[in-house]
Amino acid sequence: MNRPWNQKELDQFLQCPVTHEGLGWMDAEKLKLLNRDIEAGQVMNQVGVKLAEPVDEALVNESGTRLYPCYGGLPSLLIDESIIWESS
């Protein structure tokens, strides 16, 4: 995705608001699996709401335990919107 900011500069400041680990962009293959699971109604956010639409991208913490969805190129780092997901 074409982002309107300097990605390298921004990435160094991104942190998971829960674990305080660094965040990175989910790779394309895992993103495809995540969106498959979203479309199958198998993915919920932190507060138990099923995601209704596929995500454009996702940020993932270093340990891979928490995801943050991105829509329209903008990440949401709200804890309630975070996703705990294991690819199947």
C-alpha positions as a Markdown table, in Angstrom:
| # | Residue | x | y | z |
|---|---|---|---|---|
| 1 | Met | 0.0 | 0.0 | 0.0 |
| 2 | Asn | 1.2 | 3.5 | -0.8 |
| 3 | Arg | 1.4 | 5.4 | 2.5 |
| 4 | Pro | 1.6 | 9.2 | 2.6 |
| 5 | Trp | 4.3 | 9.3 | 5.2 |
| 6 | Asn | 7.9 | 8.2 | 5.5 |
| 7 | Gln | 7.4 | 4.6 | 6.7 |
| 8 | Lys | 10.8 | 4.0 | 8.2 |
| 9 | Glu | 10.6 | 7.1 | 10.3 |
| 10 | Leu | 7.1 | 6.2 | 11.6 |
| 11 | Asp | 7.8 | 2.5 | 12.2 |
| 12 | Gln | 10.5 | 3.2 | 14.8 |
| 13 | Phe | 7.9 | 4.9 | 17.0 |
| 14 | Leu | 5.1 | 2.4 | 16.8 |
| 15 | Gln | 4.4 | 0.4 | 20.0 |
| 16 | Cys | 1.7 | -2.0 | 21.1 |
| 17 | Pro | -0.4 | -0.1 | 23.7 |
| 18 | Val | -0.9 | -3.4 | 25.6 |
| 19 | Thr | 2.5 | -5.1 | 25.6 |
| 20 | His | 4.7 | -2.1 | 24.7 |
| 21 | Glu | 6.5 | -4.2 | 22.1 |
| 22 | Gly | 7.4 | -2.7 | 18.7 |
| 23 | Leu | 4.9 | -3.1 | 15.9 |
| 24 | Gly | 5.5 | -4.2 | 12.3 |
| 25 | Trp | 3.4 | -4.7 | 9.3 |
| 26 | Met | 1.8 | -8.1 | 8.8 |
| 27 | Asp | 3.1 | -10.0 | 5.7 |
| 28 | Ala | 0.9 | -10.5 | 2.7 |
| 29 | Glu | 0.3 | -14.2 | 3.2 |
| 30 | Lys | -0.8 | -13.8 | 6.8 |
| 31 | Leu | -3.0 | -10.9 | 5.9 |
| 32 | Lys | -4.7 | -13.1 | 3.3 |
| 33 | Leu | -5.4 | -15.7 | 6.0 |
| 34 | Leu | -6.7 | -13.1 | 8.4 |
| 35 | Asn | -9.1 | -11.7 | 5.8 |
| 36 | Arg | -10.3 | -15.2 | 5.0 |
| 37 | Asp | -11.1 | -15.8 | 8.6 |
| 38 | Ile | -12.8 | -12.4 | 8.9 |
| 39 | Glu | -15.0 | -13.2 | 5.9 |
| 40 | Ala | -15.9 | -16.5 | 7.5 |
| 41 | Gly | -17.0 | -14.7 | 10.7 |
| 42 | Gln | -14.2 | -16.1 | 12.8 |
| 43 | Val | -12.4 | -13.0 | 14.0 |
| 44 | Met | -13.4 | -10.8 | 16.9 |
| 45 | Asn | -11.8 | -7.7 | 18.4 |
| 46 | Gln | -10.8 | -7.4 | 22.0 |
| 47 | Val | -14.3 | -6.6 | 23.2 |
| 48 | Gly | -15.9 | -9.6 | 21.3 |
| 49 | Val | -17.3 | -7.8 | 18.3 |
| 50 | Lys | -16.9 | -9.8 | 15.0 |
| 51 | Leu | -15.1 | -7.9 | 12.3 |
| 52 | Ala | -17.5 | -7.2 | 9.5 |
| 53 | Glu | -15.1 | -6.3 | 6.7 |
| 54 | Pro | -11.6 | -7.3 | 5.6 |
| 55 | Val | -8.7 | -5.1 | 6.7 |
| 56 | Asp | -6.4 | -3.4 | 4.2 |
| 57 | Glu | -3.4 | -4.1 | 6.4 |
| 58 | Ala | -2.6 | -5.0 | 10.0 |
| 59 | Leu | 0.1 | -4.1 | 12.5 |
| 60 | Val | 1.3 | -7.0 | 14.7 |
| 61 | Asn | 3.3 | -6.8 | 17.9 |
| 62 | Glu | 6.8 | -8.4 | 18.0 |
| 63 | Ser | 5.5 | -11.6 | 19.8 |
| 64 | Gly | 2.7 | -12.0 | 17.3 |
| 65 | Thr | 0.0 | -12.0 | 19.9 |
| 66 | Arg | -1.9 | -8.9 | 19.1 |
| 67 | Leu | -3.0 | -7.3 | 15.8 |
| 68 | Tyr | -4.2 | -3.8 | 15.0 |
| 69 | Pro | -6.4 | -3.4 | 11.9 |
| 70 | Cys | -5.8 | -0.7 | 9.2 |
| 71 | Tyr | -8.5 | 0.7 | 7.1 |
| 72 | Gly | -7.8 | 3.1 | 4.3 |
| 73 | Gly | -4.1 | 3.0 | 5.2 |
| 74 | Leu | -4.7 | 4.3 | 8.7 |
| 75 | Pro | -4.0 | 2.0 | 11.7 |
| 76 | Ser | -6.2 | 1.8 | 14.7 |
| 77 | Leu | -4.2 | 1.4 | 17.9 |
| 78 | Leu | -7.2 | 1.4 | 20.1 |
| 79 | Ile | -7.0 | -1.6 | 22.6 |
| 80 | Asp | -10.7 | -2.4 | 22.2 |
| 81 | Glu | -10.2 | -2.8 | 18.4 |
| 82 | Ser | -7.1 | -5.0 | 18.7 |
| 83 | Ile | -7.4 | -8.6 | 17.6 |
| 84 | Ile | -6.0 | -11.7 | 19.2 |
| 85 | Trp | -5.8 | -14.2 | 16.3 |
| 86 | Glu | -4.1 | -17.4 | 15.5 |
| 87 | Ser | -3.9 | -18.3 | 11.8 |
| 88 | Ser | -5.5 | -21.7 | 11.1 |
